[in-house]
Amino acid sequence: MRSVLMALTVLGCLASFVSAADDVKPLWKAAAAKAKITPTEPMFMAGYASRTKPSEGVALDLYAKALVLEDALGQQQAIITLDLIGVPRSLRERLEKQVADKFQLKPEALFINASHTHCGPELRVAKYEESGIESDRTAQAQDYTAKLEHAIVDMIASCRKRLEPARVSYSHARCGFAMNRRLPTPMGYQNSPYPDGPVDHDVPVLRVDSPDGKTLHAILFGYACHNTTLGFQQFCGDYAGFAQQALEDAHPGAVALFVLGCGGDQNPYPRGQLEQCQQHGRALANAVETALLPTPKVLTGPLSRAIDVAVLQFAPPASREELQKQTESKNRFEASHAKRLLKQLDQDGKIPLEYPAITQVIRFGSDLTLIAMSGEVVADYSLRLKRELPGENVWVAGYSNDVFGYVPSQRVLKEGGYEAGGAMTYTSFPGPFAEDVEERLMSQIHGLLKTTKPSK
Ligand SMILES: [Zn+2]
């Protein structure tokens, strides 16, 4: 295949900040970068199992972006955002090793978030192997991911070389196009707009300015909503891509980076048309502009980070006999799921009963706490964390560091439906998580919050 274009643009950030108070606050340094990661040839696309052919053109270019921050203690934080379906665990692991070897950065200093666009390239195809997918498709995805890995490392290296004193601050606003998509019906929970379901309309915004506050150099912003206005055959960053583009157009020289929140059970409505996607992007960019208006909370640092895994248990899997029966299912996804599990059973003698989910906490002093969860996390988690941390600026990101499947809350798990376990059919997991999934995650996160708590 032809090489995938990954042009690297580095945009430094300037500024030193001294507070109005007599005491000199810790200084930040920062730099941002972006790399175009639109495949240069047609590729199979990720997100919808019903697609049967490769991409056909480009509606909006895809980007990987980086923001590197350094606090007054010299601690660095690399923030990576991707206009892609997810973050493969293997990519995260390889990047962890590279940033440790090359830059002496610890795992907690690396945060990677994917926008979950369903109009990006396929990154892993192992799950299709048993169905005889051509090896070209696997090789293409691996080649793309390898180039992506290099582009990310290059961006971090460039940012580290170009770090300049900066002012870093936080504000937030709201945006309304996300709606809960779990509609209760007599037939169970259906994927349909549900205006009375839980939502998190928060739009957190971290801004990086010049010392005098006159020039905006980077905008890191979030929203909790599936990035799935579209499902067509063209590459496109969906609403998150259009929002980033609108912000970069409005602030020439600035890099806008999107962080997906706990949008596992949220959809953008209305959806289906490119024009609607552009409108959602515009709406989100407007919310970010709104967040930029009030005097922001200036972040003084220092950084305090922790990362670990919460071991999640699955509900007991089906027996070999039940799986054999399921291989006859008329639903081809259910049948191939059963075949995958039987293959595991034959090869390894067992089906994995747990999954180590990455959780990460990044505190910016006592001014802002970013909690990053892996998987497709539902809104209940961000709502609960904000409730349990009153008085703090809390930013909860889902789809971070590893996107392995849905992470339901206990409520969603009990209610059933797609996010509760139905979607597991498309994975190699045995089935739904066990009922304590929420408590395991919350107790892990609270542990990380404790170890990173500022001493004052
Ligand atoms: Zn999803």
Boltz pocket constraint, residues with backbone or C-beta under 6 A from the ligand:
constraints:
  - pocket:
      binder: B
      contacts: [[A, 116], [A, 226], [A, 264], [A, 376]]
      max_distance: 6.0
